[in-house]
């Protein structure tokens, strides 16, 4: 491996957080239009996308520290960046229809 400056690592992580926000907002936008929900709160989806990206990297480092086995951090991070806004949109859909958890089962 060749040495990489810390500033380049930080900048690439911040770019990943930005791409996670974009992926989260696109995921929320697609699901809200698919479920015929209003388009308010897209900024929450972008925040959840950013949070999913950060949580994905945290899971990577935790697994690396605990078991010496690791997942691909980029795939995990972007998967969570898309998954968390999707969960929020499904929750919004269930609340808009007045469904409870018991009715969904």
Order of alpha helices (4+ residues) and beta strands (2+ residues): alpha-alpha-alpha-alpha
